[in-house]
Amino acid sequence: MLRPKGQKENPQLTFFTKFTRIFMMLMTLVYIALGILIIFAPEAMRLSFSNEIRYALGGILILYGVVRFVRAYQRNKRNTEDNGYED
């Protein structure tokens, strides 16, 4: 639909978009929590890895969670600015 120049439509977020945003943030928390759990509570997960492997695996999961959060945040911010969405 055509609209006058300078006016932006303010479309509402769809259920799928909201669900995707929440899911991305939830998964970042899951990766970070799992990394912390592997490093600090291996007996809770019944892991029999050496300390070096535990720290490496936990560190990788924490780093991946942080990278995933940054990417999700940037994507969310870019989409919000491009489409004129407001929560």
C-alpha positions in Angstrom: 0.0 0.0 0.0 1.3 3.4 -0.9 1.8 6.0 1.8 3.0 9.6 1.8 6.7 10.2 1.9 8.1 10.6 5.4 5.4 8.5 7.1 6.4 5.1 8.4 4.0 2.3 9.1 4.2 0.9 12.5 3.6 -2.8 12.0 3.1 -5.0 15.0 5.4 -7.9 15.7 4.1 -11.2 14.7 3.9 -14.1 17.2 6.7 -15.9 15.3 9.0 -12.9 15.5 8.4 -12.5 19.2 8.9 -16.3 19.8 12.1 -16.2 17.7 13.6 -13.4 19.8 12.7 -15.0 23.1 14.1 -18.4 21.9 17.4 -16.9 20.7 17.9 -15.2 24.1 16.9 -18.3 26.0 19.4 -20.4 24.0 22.2 -18.0 24.8 21.5 -18.4 28.5 21.4 -22.2 28.1 24.8 -22.3 26.5 26.4 -20.0 29.1 24.8 -21.9 32.0 25.9 -25.2 30.5 29.4 -24.0 30.2 29.4 -22.7 33.8 28.0 -26.0 35.0 30.6 -28.1 33.1 33.4 -26.0 34.6 32.2 -25.7 38.2 30.0 -28.7 38.8 31.2 -31.7 36.8 30.0 -34.1 39.4 26.4 -32.9 38.9 26.7 -34.0 35.3 28.7 -37.1 36.1 31.5 -36.1 33.7 34.8 -37.9 33.8 36.9 -35.5 31.7 40.2 -34.2 32.8 40.3 -30.6 34.1 41.8 -29.3 30.9 39.1 -30.7 28.7 36.4 -29.5 31.2 37.7 -26.0 31.1 38.1 -26.0 27.4 34.6 -27.3 26.7 33.1 -25.0 29.3 35.0 -22.0 27.9 33.9 -22.8 24.4 30.3 -23.0 25.4 30.4 -19.8 27.3 32.2 -18.0 24.5 29.6 -19.4 22.0 26.8 -18.2 24.2 28.2 -14.7 24.3 28.8 -14.6 20.6 25.3 -15.8 19.9 23.9 -13.2 22.3 25.8 -10.4 20.5 24.7 -11.6 17.1 21.1 -11.9 18.2 21.2 -8.4 19.8 22.6 -6.9 16.6 20.1 -8.7 14.4 17.2 -7.6 16.7 18.4 -4.0 16.7 18.9 -3.9 12.9 15.5 -5.4 12.2 13.8 -3.1 14.7 15.4 0.0 13.0 14.8 -1.2 9.5 11.2 -2.1 9.9 10.2 0.5 12.4 8.9 -2.0 14.9 8.1 -1.0 18.4 7.5 -3.5 21.2 
